[in-house]
Amino acid sequence: MPATLVVGAQWGDEGKGKVIDLLTADADVVVRYQGGANAGHTVMVGEETYVLHLIPSGILYPGKTNVIGNGVVVDPARLVEEIDHFKGRGIDVERQLFVSDLAHVTFPYHKRLDEAREAKRGHDRIGTTHQGIGPTYSDKYGRVGIRVGDLGDEAGFVEKVRRNLEEKNAFFREYYHCPEMSEDEILGPYRAYWPRLKGLVCDTIPLLRDALKAGKRVLLEGAQGTLLDVDFGTYPYVSASHPTAGGASAGSGIPPRSIERVVGVVKAYTTRVGAGPLPTELPAEDAERLRIVGREYGATTGRPRRVGWFDAVAVRRAVDVNGLTEVAVTKLDILDHLDEVPVCVAYRHQGRELVDFPNRVELVEACEPVYRRLPGWKSETKGVRRWQDFPENAKGYIEALQTLIGVRVSIVSIGPRRNEIVRVGS
């Protein structure tokens, strides 16, 4: 049976956790394929709120198989902490979770490098979460990384840590002028993590191959969003991985031809955390009002998110790059109080209108949004459970988005809880 993929189609924080949670009800296996503990997928079940950083969202359903794929960078400290947290809430994580032995490990020196690099950049900092994600991927592609499976090889693990620390300490000492790290800081704690994790670690490639051959329904989930992709996003203000559809295959080992359905998740407006261009960003006072209503604060960092109107130019880039087959719109209810809702339909640059998202970040920063103003609905959507019962102007807004991005909207979320969601047309 073909796999389904869920990707963020903006700058992250689109509400992927809730959409994944909805689709998990019909899945057998849920696979996380990239990113690290910088992710924060929030799901509300009844009155209980769950925030997932490394563990796939399918863990909230008993009996589902959850896989942390080879494309994820794993912080063992955060993973063990997350396992214990969910076990304390009555979820039997260890019977449902598998971790690829090919996934790379985030160490304390990666976090220190992350912080030191950001401090060194000063006003030009990227706005990372200081979770060590970028430096871990740098080691991976520099071919000096340490993988999860290496934790079980005592002699090899010690030698690899020693070699890495020699290089990292030279950077700390000579370039960043910050404290060095000792082998004991790494080896002591990380030796202790292996007994906790070894029962979860395996070769996940045949596991997923066999699941697909058996006709099981596989759901792939990414972190961050398309405009944070290291190639296709607003470089250098991007993540260090590929949250896009191409990254799903590379980060899981599932062949591209096995992925048939690609669901892009967007907010009914736009948000972004950290530095980088956001063409539709609202003035501070207007942004704060929408931020408060929408509770726009990072699930991982708690940082206030930057807020803007829906940007159809940016989302069309996500449609092109991911081959989206459908779109889920979240947080429509946050716009319920507005008299009108602006939507960016193009960019203006030096008198020219651009309908395609520019590749150069300097050009994106120099663009002005061209808005179409749609009528608001001034009516609460939060309690609506059938598409036909939505206010006419709310339906008109969703239909306008469909036309502008060229992909049908299949799901609309109108609140944080699991049941506050409507399938369009039902």
Secondary structure as a PSIPRED ss2 file (coil, helix, strand):
# PSIPRED VFORMAT (PSIPRED V4.0)

   1 M C   1.000  0.000  0.000
   2 P C   1.000  0.000  0.000
   3 A E   0.000  0.000  1.000
   4 T E   0.000  0.000  1.000
   5 L E   0.000  0.000  1.000
   6 V E   0.000  0.000  1.000
   7 V E   0.000  0.000  1.000
   8 G E   0.000  0.000  1.000
   9 A C   1.000  0.000  0.000
  10 Q C   1.000  0.000  0.000
  11 W C   1.000  0.000  0.000
  12 G C   1.000  0.000  0.000
  13 D C   1.000  0.000  0.000
  14 E C   1.000  0.000  0.000
  15 G C   1.000  0.000  0.000
  16 K H   0.000  1.000  0.000
  17 G H   0.000  1.000  0.000
  18 K H   0.000  1.000  0.000
  19 V H   0.000  1.000  0.000
  20 I H   0.000  1.000  0.000
  21 D H   0.000  1.000  0.000
  22 L H   0.000  1.000  0.000
  23 L H   0.000  1.000  0.000
  24 T H   0.000  1.000  0.000
  25 A C   1.000  0.000  0.000
  26 D C   1.000  0.000  0.000
  27 A C   1.000  0.000  0.000
  28 D C   1.000  0.000  0.000
  29 V E   0.000  0.000  1.000
  30 V E   0.000  0.000  1.000
  31 V E   0.000  0.000  1.000
  32 R E   0.000  0.000  1.000
  33 Y C   1.000  0.000  0.000
  34 Q C   1.000  0.000  0.000
  35 G E   0.000  0.000  1.000
  36 G C   1.000  0.000  0.000
  37 A C   1.000  0.000  0.000
  38 N C   1.000  0.000  0.000
  39 A C   1.000  0.000  0.000
  40 G C   1.000  0.000  0.000
  41 H E   0.000  0.000  1.000
  42 T E   0.000  0.000  1.000
  43 V E   0.000  0.000  1.000
  44 M E   0.000  0.000  1.000
  45 V E   0.000  0.000  1.000
  46 G C   1.000  0.000  0.000
  47 E C   1.000  0.000  0.000
  48 E E   0.000  0.000  1.000
  49 T E   0.000  0.000  1.000
  50 Y E   0.000  0.000  1.000
  51 V E   0.000  0.000  1.000
  52 L E   0.000  0.000  1.000
  53 H C   1.000  0.000  0.000
  54 L C   1.000  0.000  0.000
  55 I C   1.000  0.000  0.000
  56 P C   1.000  0.000  0.000
  57 S H   0.000  1.000  0.000
  58 G H   0.000  1.000  0.000
  59 I H   0.000  1.000  0.000
  60 L H   0.000  1.000  0.000
  61 Y C   1.000  0.000  0.000
  62 P C   1.000  0.000  0.000
  63 G C   1.000  0.000  0.000
  64 K C   1.000  0.000  0.000
  65 T E   0.000  0.000  1.000
  66 N E   0.000  0.000  1.000
  67 V E   0.000  0.000  1.000
  68 I E   0.000  0.000  1.000
  69 G C   1.000  0.000  0.000
  70 N C   1.000  0.000  0.000
  71 G C   1.000  0.000  0.000
  72 V E   0.000  0.000  1.000
  73 V E   0.000  0.000  1.000
  74 V E   0.000  0.000  1.000
  75 D C   1.000  0.000  0.000
  76 P H   0.000  1.000  0.000
  77 A H   0.000  1.000  0.000
  78 R H   0.000  1.000  0.000
  79 L H   0.000  1.000  0.000
  80 V H   0.000  1.000  0.000
  81 E H   0.000  1.000  0.000
  82 E H   0.000  1.000  0.000
  83 I H   0.000  1.000  0.000
  84 D H   0.000  1.000  0.000
  85 H H   0.000  1.000  0.000
  86 F H   0.000  1.000  0.000
  87 K H   0.000  1.000  0.000
  88 G H   0.000  1.000  0.000
  89 R C   1.000  0.000  0.000
  90 G C   1.000  0.000  0.000
  91 I C   1.000  0.000  0.000
  92 D C   1.000  0.000  0.000
  93 V H   0.000  1.000  0.000
  94 E H   0.000  1.000  0.000
  95 R H   0.000  1.000  0.000
  96 Q H   0.000  1.000  0.000
  97 L E   0.000  0.000  1.000
  98 F E   0.000  0.000  1.000
  99 V E   0.000  0.000  1.000
 100 S E   0.000  0.000  1.000
 101 D C   1.000  0.000  0.000
 102 L C   1.000  0.000  0.000
 103 A C   1.000  0.000  0.000
 104 H E   0.000  0.000  1.000
 105 V E   0.000  0.000  1.000
 106 T C   1.000  0.000  0.000
 107 F C   1.000  0.000  0.000
 108 P H   0.000  1.000  0.000
 109 Y H   0.000  1.000  0.000
 110 H H   0.000  1.000  0.000
 111 K H   0.000  1.000  0.000
 112 R H   0.000  1.000  0.000
 113 L H   0.000  1.000  0.000
 114 D H   0.000  1.000  0.000
 115 E H   0.000  1.000  0.000
 116 A H   0.000  1.000  0.000
 117 R H   0.000  1.000  0.000
 118 E H   0.000  1.000  0.000
 119 A H   0.000  1.000  0.000
 120 K H   0.000  1.000  0.000
 121 R H   0.000  1.000  0.000
 122 G H   0.000  1.000  0.000
 123 H H   0.000  1.000  0.000
 124 D H   0.000  1.000  0.000
 125 R C   1.000  0.000  0.000
 126 I C   1.000  0.000  0.000
 127 G C   1.000  0.000  0.000
 128 T C   1.000  0.000  0.000
 129 T C   1.000  0.000  0.000
 130 H C   1.000  0.000  0.000
 131 Q C   1.000  0.000  0.000
 132 G C   1.000  0.000  0.000
 133 I H   0.000  1.000  0.000
 134 G H   0.000  1.000  0.000
 135 P H   0.000  1.000  0.000
 136 T H   0.000  1.000  0.000
 137 Y H   0.000  1.000  0.000
 138 S H   0.000  1.000  0.000
 139 D H   0.000  1.000  0.000
 140 K H   0.000  1.000  0.000
 141 Y H   0.000  1.000  0.000
 142 G C   1.000  0.000  0.000
 143 R C   1.000  0.000  0.000
 144 V C   1.000  0.000  0.000
 145 G C   1.000  0.000  0.000
 146 I C   1.000  0.000  0.000
 147 R E   0.000  0.000  1.000
 148 V H   0.000  1.000  0.000
 149 G H   0.000  1.000  0.000
 150 D H   0.000  1.000  0.000
 151 L H   0.000  1.000  0.000
 152 G H   0.000  1.000  0.000
 153 D C   1.000  0.000  0.000
 154 E H   0.000  1.000  0.000
 155 A H   0.000  1.000  0.000
 156 G H   0.000  1.000  0.000
 157 F H   0.000  1.000  0.000
 158 V H   0.000  1.000  0.000
 159 E H   0.000  1.000  0.000
 160 K H   0.000  1.000  0.000
 161 V H   0.000  1.000  0.000
 162 R H   0.000  1.000  0.000
 163 R H   0.000  1.000  0.000
 164 N H   0.000  1.000  0.000
 165 L H   0.000  1.000  0.000
 166 E H   0.000  1.000  0.000
 167 E H   0.000  1.000  0.000
 168 K H   0.000  1.000  0.000
 169 N H   0.000  1.000  0.000
 170 A H   0.000  1.000  0.000
 171 F H   0.000  1.000  0.000
 172 F H   0.000  1.000  0.000
 173 R H   0.000  1.000  0.000
 174 E H   0.000  1.000  0.000
 175 Y H   0.000  1.000  0.000
 176 Y H   0.000  1.000  0.000
 177 H C   1.000  0.000  0.000
 178 C C   1.000  0.000  0.000
 179 P C   1.000  0.000  0.000
 180 E C   1.000  0.000  0.000
 181 M C   1.000  0.000  0.000
 182 S C   1.000  0.000  0.000
 183 E H   0.000  1.000  0.000
 184 D H   0.000  1.000  0.000
 185 E H   0.000  1.000  0.000
 186 I H   0.000  1.000  0.000
 187 L H   0.000  1.000  0.000
 188 G H   0.000  1.000  0.000
 189 P H   0.000  1.000  0.000
 190 Y H   0.000  1.000  0.000
 191 R H   0.000  1.000  0.000
 192 A H   0.000  1.000  0.000
 193 Y H   0.000  1.000  0.000
 194 W H   0.000  1.000  0.000
 195 P H   0.000  1.000  0.000
 196 R H   0.000  1.000  0.000
 197 L H   0.000  1.000  0.000
 198 K C   1.000  0.000  0.000
 199 G C   1.000  0.000  0.000
 200 L C   1.000  0.000  0.000
 201 V E   0.000  0.000  1.000
 202 C E   0.000  0.000  1.000
 203 D C   1.000  0.000  0.000
 204 T H   0.000  1.000  0.000
 205 I H   0.000  1.000  0.000
 206 P H   0.000  1.000  0.000
 207 L H   0.000  1.000  0.000
 208 L H   0.000  1.000  0.000
 209 R H   0.000  1.000  0.000
 210 D H   0.000  1.000  0.000
 211 A H   0.000  1.000  0.000
 212 L H   0.000  1.000  0.000
 213 K H   0.000  1.000  0.000
 214 A C   1.000  0.000  0.000
 215 G C   1.000  0.000  0.000
 216 K C   1.000  0.000  0.000
 217 R C   1.000  0.000  0.000
 218 V E   0.000  0.000  1.000
 219 L E   0.000  0.000  1.000
 220 L E   0.000  0.000  1.000
 221 E E   0.000  0.000  1.000
 222 G C   1.000  0.000  0.000
 223 A C   1.000  0.000  0.000
 224 Q C   1.000  0.000  0.000
 225 G C   1.000  0.000  0.000
 226 T H   0.000  1.000  0.000
 227 L H   0.000  1.000  0.000
 228 L H   0.000  1.000  0.000
 229 D C   1.000  0.000  0.000
 230 V C   1.000  0.000  0.000
 231 D C   1.000  0.000  0.000
 232 F C   1.000  0.000  0.000
 233 G C   1.000  0.000  0.000
 234 T C   1.000  0.000  0.000
 235 Y C   1.000  0.000  0.000
 236 P C   1.000  0.000  0.000
 237 Y C   1.000  0.000  0.000
 238 V C   1.000  0.000  0.000
 239 S C   1.000  0.000  0.000
 240 A C   1.000  0.000  0.000
 241 S C   1.000  0.000  0.000
 242 H C   1.000  0.000  0.000
 243 P C   1.000  0.000  0.000
 244 T C   1.000  0.000  0.000
 245 A H   0.000  1.000  0.000
 246 G H   0.000  1.000  0.000
 247 G H   0.000  1.000  0.000
 248 A H   0.000  1.000  0.000
 249 S H   0.000  1.000  0.000
 250 A H   0.000  1.000  0.000
 251 G C   1.000  0.000  0.000
 252 S C   1.000  0.000  0.000
 253 G C   1.000  0.000  0.000
 254 I C   1.000  0.000  0.000
 255 P C   1.000  0.000  0.000
 256 P H   0.000  1.000  0.000
 257 R H   0.000  1.000  0.000
 258 S H   0.000  1.000  0.000
 259 I E   0.000  0.000  1.000
 260 E E   0.000  0.000  1.000
 261 R E   0.000  0.000  1.000
 262 V E   0.000  0.000  1.000
 263 V E   0.000  0.000  1.000
 264 G E   0.000  0.000  1.000
 265 V E   0.000  0.000  1.000
 266 V E   0.000  0.000  1.000
 267 K E   0.000  0.000  1.000
 268 A C   1.000  0.000  0.000
 269 Y C   1.000  0.000  0.000
 270 T E   0.000  0.000  1.000
 271 T E   0.000  0.000  1.000
 272 R E   0.000  0.000  1.000
 273 V C   1.000  0.000  0.000
 274 G C   1.000  0.000  0.000
 275 A C   1.000  0.000  0.000
 276 G C   1.000  0.000  0.000
 277 P C   1.000  0.000  0.000
 278 L C   1.000  0.000  0.000
 279 P C   1.000  0.000  0.000
 280 T C   1.000  0.000  0.000
 281 E E   0.000  0.000  1.000
 282 L C   1.000  0.000  0.000
 283 P C   1.000  0.000  0.000
 284 A H   0.000  1.000  0.000
 285 E H   0.000  1.000  0.000
 286 D H   0.000  1.000  0.000
 287 A H   0.000  1.000  0.000
 288 E H   0.000  1.000  0.000
 289 R H   0.000  1.000  0.000
 290 L H   0.000  1.000  0.000
 291 R H   0.000  1.000  0.000
 292 I H   0.000  1.000  0.000
 293 V H   0.000  1.000  0.000
 294 G H   0.000  1.000  0.000
 295 R C   1.000  0.000  0.000
 296 E C   1.000  0.000  0.000
 297 Y E   0.000  0.000  1.000
 298 G C   1.000  0.000  0.000
 299 A C   1.000  0.000  0.000
 300 T C   1.000  0.000  0.000
 301 T C   1.000  0.000  0.000
 302 G C   1.000  0.000  0.000
 303 R C   1.000  0.000  0.000
 304 P E   0.000  0.000  1.000
 305 R C   1.000  0.000  0.000
 306 R E   0.000  0.000  1.000
 307 V E   0.000  0.000  1.000
 308 G E   0.000  0.000  1.000
 309 W C   1.000  0.000  0.000
 310 F E   0.000  0.000  1.000
 311 D E   0.000  0.000  1.000
 312 A H   0.000  1.000  0.000
 313 V H   0.000  1.000  0.000
 314 A H   0.000  1.000  0.000
 315 V H   0.000  1.000  0.000
 316 R H   0.000  1.000  0.000
 317 R H   0.000  1.000  0.000
 318 A H   0.000  1.000  0.000
 319 V H   0.000  1.000  0.000
 320 D H   0.000  1.000  0.000
 321 V H   0.000  1.000  0.000
 322 N H   0.000  1.000  0.000
 323 G C   1.000  0.000  0.000
 324 L C   1.000  0.000  0.000
 325 T C   1.000  0.000  0.000
 326 E E   0.000  0.000  1.000
 327 V E   0.000  0.000  1.000
 328 A E   0.000  0.000  1.000
 329 V E   0.000  0.000  1.000
 330 T E   0.000  0.000  1.000
 331 K C   1.000  0.000  0.000
 332 L H   0.000  1.000  0.000
 333 D H   0.000  1.000  0.000
 334 I H   0.000  1.000  0.000
 335 L H   0.000  1.000  0.000
 336 D C   1.000  0.000  0.000
 337 H C   1.000  0.000  0.000
 338 L C   1.000  0.000  0.000
 339 D C   1.000  0.000  0.000
 340 E E   0.000  0.000  1.000
 341 V E   0.000  0.000  1.000
 342 P E   0.000  0.000  1.000
 343 V E   0.000  0.000  1.000
 344 C E   0.000  0.000  1.000
 345 V E   0.000  0.000  1.000
 346 A E   0.000  0.000  1.000
 347 Y E   0.000  0.000  1.000
 348 R E   0.000  0.000  1.000
 349 H E   0.000  0.000  1.000
 350 Q C   1.000  0.000  0.000
 351 G C   1.000  0.000  0.000
 352 R E   0.000  0.000  1.000
 353 E E   0.000  0.000  1.000
 354 L E   0.000  0.000  1.000
 355 V C   1.000  0.000  0.000
 356 D C   1.000  0.000  0.000
 357 F C   1.000  0.000  0.000
 358 P C   1.000  0.000  0.000
 359 N C   1.000  0.000  0.000
 360 R C   1.000  0.000  0.000
 361 V H   0.000  1.000  0.000
 362 E H   0.000  1.000  0.000
 363 L H   0.000  1.000  0.000
 364 V H   0.000  1.000  0.000
 365 E H   0.000  1.000  0.000
 366 A H   0.000  1.000  0.000
 367 C C   1.000  0.000  0.000
 368 E E   0.000  0.000  1.000
 369 P E   0.000  0.000  1.000
 370 V E   0.000  0.000  1.000
 371 Y E   0.000  0.000  1.000
 372 R E   0.000  0.000  1.000
 373 R E   0.000  0.000  1.000
 374 L E   0.000  0.000  1.000
 375 P E   0.000  0.000  1.000
 376 G C   1.000  0.000  0.000
 377 W C   1.000  0.000  0.000
 378 K C   1.000  0.000  0.000
 379 S C   1.000  0.000  0.000
 380 E C   1.000  0.000  0.000
 381 T C   1.000  0.000  0.000
 382 K C   1.000  0.000  0.000
 383 G C   1.000  0.000  0.000
 384 V C   1.000  0.000  0.000
 385 R C   1.000  0.000  0.000
 386 R C   1.000  0.000  0.000
 387 W H   0.000  1.000  0.000
 388 Q H   0.000  1.000  0.000
 389 D H   0.000  1.000  0.000
 390 F C   1.000  0.000  0.000
 391 P C   1.000  0.000  0.000
 392 E H   0.000  1.000  0.000
 393 N H   0.000  1.000  0.000
 394 A H   0.000  1.000  0.000
 395 K H   0.000  1.000  0.000
 396 G H   0.000  1.000  0.000
 397 Y H   0.000  1.000  0.000
 398 I H   0.000  1.000  0.000
 399 E H   0.000  1.000  0.000
 400 A H   0.000  1.000  0.000
 401 L H   0.000  1.000  0.000
 402 Q H   0.000  1.000  0.000
 403 T H   0.000  1.000  0.000
 404 L H   0.000  1.000  0.000
 405 I H   0.000  1.000  0.000
 406 G C   1.000  0.000  0.000
 407 V C   1.000  0.000  0.000
 408 R C   1.000  0.000  0.000
 409 V E   0.000  0.000  1.000
 410 S E   0.000  0.000  1.000
 411 I E   0.000  0.000  1.000
 412 V E   0.000  0.000  1.000
 413 S E   0.000  0.000  1.000
 414 I C   1.000  0.000  0.000
 415 G C   1.000  0.000  0.000
 416 P C   1.000  0.000  0.000
 417 R E   0.000  0.000  1.000
 418 R C   1.000  0.000  0.000
 419 N C   1.000  0.000  0.000
 420 E C   1.000  0.000  0.000
 421 I E   0.000  0.000  1.000
 422 V E   0.000  0.000  1.000
 423 R E   0.000  0.000  1.000
 424 V C   1.000  0.000  0.000
 425 G C   1.000  0.000  0.000
 426 S C   1.000  0.000  0.000
